[in-house]
Amino acid sequence: MPEITRIEKTFTYDMPDAYLHQTSALNKTGTWTYKGPRYMWIFADAETKKVISRFHYTEADNGADVPQPNGQIKILVDANVNPDIASLLHNEWDYGKDLPQYTEELPDGSFYGHSDPQAPDHTYELTEIQYDVETSSFIKPYAWKQPHVTWAELLVWRNTALENTDSKMRTCPAEKLEAWQAYRQKLRDIPAVFEGVDPWKVPFPQDPDAVPLTPGE
């Protein structure tokens, strides 16, 4: 099996105004160190020029010899040249243990947090990044990482949860009625309590029948 050429490369990259935001008016940047294979081979769609996925081949996979599928572009990613793209493909950091954490107290007293600095793979949406065959380069600016939930989706979930628990007001044991009433009130209060808060930060209330997780689960 061929030996993998490894590299460590520290680089600076553009960041959005805030985590998962889609604007960069503040011109924020971050610093990251990529650790991993220097050479990786990936594919982009020949029509859209967009990277298909983070799946990649390395020297150990004889990536240079992997044939180019029809309708796709085979791309060699040199981490010494494109450490930002390499960081979207391969990661050896434990974000929870290796990096400082940013925490924010929310209006209900709960906390939201993420690693700080914000990792490149939490900054850019790999499958929206395009590759220019003529210049052999990835087209900048890269697309920002898309939020995993919107306020519209959050409210659909909230409304569905309320509808699905209507019957609990009639069928739950008397000793649980107060808990179900409190849960449903938390659902109703989400828009008011979390007004102005990014939707991905909003904690979902736990219904009274949910089994609490034990530490480590």
N, C-alpha and C positions, 0 to 999 in steps of 0.2 A: 504494500500500500504506500503510495507517495506520501512524503512528509509535508505537513501543512506549514506554510510560512506564516508566523504570527507577528503581530505588530501592536504597539500601543501608540496612539496618536491623540494628542490634545488639540482641540479646535474650538472655535467660537461660532455660534449659530444664532440666527435671528429667532426671536420669540414673540408671541402675540402679547397684547396689552395685559392679558390675564389668562389664567389656565382655561383652555378650550375656547377662548374668545377668538373671533375671526378678524380682528383688526390689529394693526401694529403702529398706531399713531405715536406711541411712546418710544418707538425705536429701541426696544429692549433686546438685549442679547444674553446668551448664556454660554458657559464653558463646560465642555464635556471631554472625557477621555475614553476613546474607543479601545477596547481590548478584544483581540480575536484574530481570526484568519485575515491575512492581507488580501487574498484573492478569493472572490466569490462570483459565481455566474448565476444570473437571474434572467427573466424573460419579460418582455413588454408586448402588448398587443400591437400588431403592425399597423392597424387602422387608427386607433386612438392614441398610440404612443405611450399609453399608461402602463406602469408596472403592474404585473398581474397579481403577484403575492410576495410575501417575504420568504417563501420557499427558495432555497438556493443550493447550489452545488459548490464544493470546495475542491482543493487539489486532491484531497483524500478520495473524492468521488470521481477523479479524473474529469473535473468539470470542463476543462478546455476541449475535451473530446466529445462531450454530450452534443448530439445533433440539434439543430435548430428546428423546432416544430413548424409546420405550415401555419402561416398567419401570425407568427410571433417573431420578435426580435430577440436574439441572444445578446446579453450584455455582460461584459466583464467589469465587475466593480473592484477597483483597486482602493483599498481602505486608506492608503497613503495619499491618494488623490481626492477621494470622496468619503472621508470618515463619517460624514453626516448620514449618507445613504447606508454605509456599512453598519452604522449604529441602529438603523431601522430594521436591518436584516438579522443581526446577531447581537446578543447581549449577555454579558457575564456578571452584571451587577445585581445585587439583591437590593432593590429600591428601599425596602423597609428597614434593612439592617445597615447597608453601606452608605446611605445618604441621609443628610439632615432632613427633617420633616417640617413642612409648613402646616400649621393648624389655625383654624378660624372658628370662633364661637358663633353659632347660629342663633337666631332670635328665640328659639325654643330652649336654649341652653345646651343643646347638643353640639358636637364638634365635627368639623369636616377637615380633612387633611390630604396632602399628597407630598411626594418627595420634592425636595428643594436642593439643588436645581431641578427644574422640570426636564425630564429625560427627553432626548430627541424623538423617541418613538411615542411619547405623549404630546409631542409638539406638531409633528407632521403626519399627514395621511398618505402613507406610502403608495397605496393603489390609485391615488389621484396625481401622483408625480409622473411627468412625461419625460421621455428620452428622445433627444434629437440625434438621429443617426448621422446626419451630415456633419455635425460638429462633435459627435461622440461625447455628448455631455447631457446632464440632466437639466431640464429647463427650470430656471428660477424666476420668480419666487415659488417655493414649494407650497402646495396646498396645506392649510392648517388642519390639524387633527379635528375631526368632526365630533361634536358632543354626542354622547350615547343616549341622551333623552332631551326632549324639548318640553316647554311648559304645556303645549297642547297635548303631547303624549302623556305627561304627568297627570293632567286633569282628566283625560280619558280613563286612565287607571283609577284615579280617585272616584270618578262617577261609577265605574264598574264595581269597585269595591263596595260602595254604598248600596248599589242595587242588589249585589249578591248577599248582603247581610241584612236586608230588610226583614227577612224571615226570622232572624235571630231575636228580634224584639218580641216575637210571639212564642218561639220554641226553645230558647235557651233556658237553662236552669235558673231559678230565682237568684241564686247566689252569684251568678255571672252577669246578670242583667246590667248592673251598674258599670261593670268593666266594658261590656259591649257598647253601652251608651257613650262612655268616655272615648272609646276607640272611634266610633262613628263621628263624634264631635271633632276629634283631631283631624279626621278626613275633611270635614266641612271647613275647618279653619285653615287648611293648608294655604289657600291663595292669600288670605289676610296676614297670617303669621309670617309667611315667607315672601311677602311682596318685595320685589327688587332683588331677590336672591337667585343666583344661577340655578336652574332646575336640577342639574346633576348633583347639587349639594343638598337637596332637600331629602331628609330621611323619611322613609316610609314607616308609618306607625305599624307596630306589631299587633296583630289581632290576638284576642284573649285565648284562642285555641292553639296558637302557634307554640311549638315545643322550643323552649329556650335553649340556645346553644351553650354547651359547656366550654370552659376555656380551652383553647387549642383547636376547636372545631372550625 
